[in-house]
């Protein structure tokens, strides 16, 4: 049990250490910096009915943003 927990901790540590270098497009807040005000206006164009071919069949998705 302790060995398994240690392995999980090591894996999480590796993701934490190397994650910022592998994904340069991620933005992080600085210490004590508040997150900006956000709303759904930036993704409003995604609302509606979507249909496409994937996974060997037809995929449909319906989403509405208010």
C-alpha positions as CSV (number, residue, x, y, z in Angstrom):
1,X,0.0,0.0,0.0
2,X,2.8,2.4,0.9
3,X,4.7,1.6,-2.3
4,X,1.6,2.2,-4.4
5,X,1.0,5.5,-2.7
6,X,4.6,6.5,-3.2
7,X,4.4,5.7,-6.9
8,X,1.2,7.8,-7.3
9,X,2.9,10.7,-5.5
10,X,5.9,10.4,-7.8
11,X,3.8,10.4,-10.9
12,X,1.8,13.5,-9.7
13,X,5.1,15.2,-8.9
14,X,6.4,14.5,-12.4
15,X,3.3,16.0,-14.0
16,X,3.6,19.1,-11.8
17,X,7.3,19.6,-12.5
18,X,7.2,18.9,-16.3
19,X,3.7,20.1,-17.0
20,X,4.5,23.8,-17.4
21,X,7.3,23.1,-19.8
22,X,5.3,20.7,-22.0
23,X,2.2,23.0,-22.3
24,X,3.3,26.5,-22.9
25,X,-0.2,27.7,-23.8
26,X,-1.5,27.2,-20.2
27,X,-1.8,30.3,-18.1
28,X,-1.3,30.3,-14.4
29,X,-2.3,33.0,-11.9
30,X,0.4,34.4,-9.7
31,X,0.2,34.1,-5.9
32,X,-2.7,36.1,-4.5
33,X,-3.8,37.1,-8.0
34,X,-7.6,37.1,-8.5
35,X,-9.1,35.4,-11.5
36,X,-10.6,37.6,-14.2
37,X,-14.4,38.0,-14.5
38,X,-15.6,35.4,-17.0
39,X,-18.9,34.7,-18.8
40,X,-20.1,32.5,-21.7
41,X,-20.1,35.2,-24.4
42,X,-16.8,33.9,-25.7
43,X,-18.3,30.5,-26.6
44,X,-21.8,31.6,-27.5
45,X,-21.2,30.5,-31.1
46,X,-21.0,26.9,-29.9
47,X,-24.7,26.8,-29.1
48,X,-27.1,25.0,-31.4
49,X,-27.4,21.5,-32.9
50,X,-24.3,19.8,-34.1
51,X,-24.1,16.6,-36.2
52,X,-21.2,14.8,-37.6
53,X,-19.6,11.4,-38.3
54,X,-17.3,9.9,-35.7
55,X,-16.6,6.5,-34.1
56,X,-18.2,4.6,-36.9
57,X,-21.6,6.4,-36.7
58,X,-23.4,9.7,-36.6
59,X,-22.9,11.8,-33.5
60,X,-25.4,14.5,-32.6
61,X,-25.1,17.1,-29.9
62,X,-27.5,19.7,-28.8
63,X,-26.5,22.6,-26.6
64,X,-28.1,25.9,-25.7
65,X,-26.4,28.8,-23.9
66,X,-28.6,31.3,-22.3
